[in-house]
Amino acid sequence: MPNSLTELERKVALARRRVEPLLQEVGRVIVGLRPLLDRLLIGLLTDGHILIEGVPGLAKTLAVRTLAGAMQLHFHRIQFTPDLLPADIIGTLVFNPRTGEFTVRRGPIFAQVILADEINRSPAKVQSALLEAMQERQVTIGDETFSLAHPFLVLATQNPIEHEGTYPLPEAQVDRFMMKVKLDYPSREEELAILDRMGAIQQRWEVQAVLGPQDIDELRSLVDQVYVSEKVNEYMVDLVRATRRPQEYGLDLGGLIDYGASPRATIFLKRGARALAFLDGRAYITPDDVKALAPDVLRHRIILTYEAEAEGLTADGIISRILSHLPVP
């Protein structure tokens, strides 16, 4: 444990107070959805993209736009449709007949926060156009490579696969998302609050900017200092490895998991747990932080067998069995 943990706790507590006005400003527009807002902040603090799954009408788009506005981040929304082309996302070369030269016309990917709305409405070729941008923070148009803005975050919304007109995302692209967050319908009390707030025909929600891009870099530097004990490191590694070789951990999951989570899951689990501890005002990770984020980090990285799907099992159910079986340090 670092000698200056007490000083780090003081710094974390002070920095956490800077986030509170942001949550209050977003809360003026968004009712409920606190778990989603926490995950969006974790994505910003850890440079990780977020995949949000839920039926239409749950304010996914509004939440992302509001958060971007409250942090002075350049925001673009891309509506994915079956006829969308890769050039519609990253840009293309345009020929100028007067000069006889090609010029670059940049696409909407050149922003700090990208909302890929209903990403699974487009086929794999279009979805794959995001891969270089998500992983390398750059895109290639013609023979030129362009760096993207900083910070750069892709927040994609997705309708459940069983809805008509949707396509499953390629596994390589899905693995680039730090977390997959599932949204459910609001509670009765939350829906009453939504009705009071959004019932008017004419509404003007002007979000005040309370943080900026420079604040993100400062907060990220502090999140990187959050202490992680060796036992918690081992717990995260065992948790991810149990999705690949469950028999080594005494788990009776034979024939249920086709492919387990990649090493990228371990990295994102540690980064996310650090950010979650920070948002809780702590300078150290606990196993509860890991358990809280494990479903979001792992659910889209576990591919079940046909036998498991035939039995009605889900990735969340498998993760729950692993969490309840592994000993907590």
C-alpha positions, 0 to 999 in steps of 0.5 A, spaced: 500 500 500 502 506 498 505 511 503 501 517 501 494 513 501 492 518 506 494 524 502 491 520 496 484 519 499 484 527 501 485 528 493 480 523 491 475 526 496 476 533 493 476 531 486 469 527 487 466 534 489 468 537 482 463 531 479 457 532 484 455 539 480 455 535 474 451 529 476 446 535 479 446 538 472 444 532 468 439 530 473 435 536 472 434 533 465 434 526 466 430 522 471 433 516 474 438 512 470 443 513 475 447 507 474 447 509 466 450 515 468 455 512 473 457 507 467 458 513 462 462 517 467 466 511 468 467 510 460 469 518 460 474 517 466 477 510 463 477 512 456 472 506 454 467 506 449 460 504 452 454 499 449 447 501 451 442 496 450 434 497 451 428 498 448 426 505 444 424 510 449 428 510 455 432 516 454 438 513 452 440 518 447 438 524 451 442 522 457 448 522 452 447 528 449 445 532 456 452 529 459 456 531 453 453 538 454 454 539 461 462 537 460 463 542 454 464 536 449 463 536 442 457 531 440 455 528 434 449 523 433 450 518 427 443 514 426 445 507 423 440 505 418 441 499 413 443 504 407 448 507 411 455 507 408 462 507 411 464 514 408 457 517 411 461 515 418 468 517 417 468 521 411 470 521 404 474 524 398 471 529 394 473 531 387 473 539 385 473 539 378 475 546 378 482 545 381 482 537 378 484 535 386 481 531 391 479 534 398 477 531 404 470 531 407 470 529 414 465 525 417 461 526 423 466 521 427 470 527 428 467 529 435 469 528 442 463 524 444 459 520 438 453 517 439 452 511 435 444 510 435 441 504 434 448 501 431 445 494 430 440 497 425 446 497 420 450 491 417 457 489 419 461 492 413 458 499 416 459 497 424 466 495 422 468 502 420 468 504 427 473 499 429 480 503 427 477 509 430 475 506 437 481 502 438 486 507 434 483 513 435 484 515 428 481 514 421 484 513 414 481 517 408 484 515 402 491 515 403 491 520 409 490 518 416 487 523 421 487 523 429 481 524 432 479 529 438 481 528 445 477 525 449 474 521 444 468 516 446 463 512 442 457 511 446 453 506 442 445 504 443 442 498 441 436 495 440 435 487 443 437 483 437 430 479 437 427 486 434 425 486 427 431 489 422 437 488 427 444 485 426 448 482 431 455 486 432 461 483 430 465 479 435 471 483 434 467 490 434 463 488 441 470 486 444 472 494 443 466 496 448 469 497 455 462 495 458 455 493 455 449 496 459 442 493 459 437 498 461 430 496 464 423 500 464 423 506 469 420 504 476 413 507 477 415 513 481 420 515 476 415 514 470 411 519 474 417 524 475 418 523 467 411 525 466 411 531 470 417 533 467 416 531 460 409 532 459 409 539 456 409 540 448 414 546 448 420 544 452 427 548 453 432 544 456 439 548 456 444 544 460 450 549 463 457 546 462 460 545 469 466 541 467 471 541 461 475 537 457 481 539 461 478 536 467 477 529 464 485 529 464 486 531 471 480 526 473 483 520 469 490 522 472 487 521 479 483 515 477 490 511 475 492 512 482 487 509 486 490 503 490 489 496 488 491 490 492 495 484 489 489 480 492 484 484 488 488 483 482 488 476 483 481 476 484 479 479 477 484 475 473 481 469 476 474 471 475 475 472 467 479 466 467 473 462 470 469 464 464 475 460 459 476 454 464 471 454 469 473 447 470 479 449 473 475 453 479 470 447 480 465 450 476 460 445 473 459 449 466 461 444 462 458 445 455 455 452 456 461 456 454 463 456 447 468 462 448 470 466 454 472 473 456 479 476 452 484 479 456 481 486 454 476 484 459 481 484 465 484 490 463 477 494 463 475 491 469 481 494 473 480 500 470 472 501 471 473 498 478 478 504 479 473 509 476 467 506 480 471 507 487 473 514 485 466 516 484 464 513 491 469 517 494 475 512 495 482 511 494 482 504 493 478 498 490 474 493 494 472 486 491 465 489 491 467 494 486 469 488 481 463 484 483 458 491 481 462 492 474 463 484 472 456 483 469 457 490 464 464 488 463 463 481 461 456 479 459 458 481 451 464 477 451 462 471 453 459 466 447 454 461 450 454 454 446 447 452 443 446 447 448 446 453 453 441 457 449 437 451 448 436 451 456 434 458 456 441 460 460 444 467 459 451 470 460 448 474 466 446 468 469 453 464 468 456 471 471 452 470 477 454 463 478 461 465 477 461 470 482 457 466 487 462 461 487 469 464 487 472 466 494 472 473 495 479 476 498 
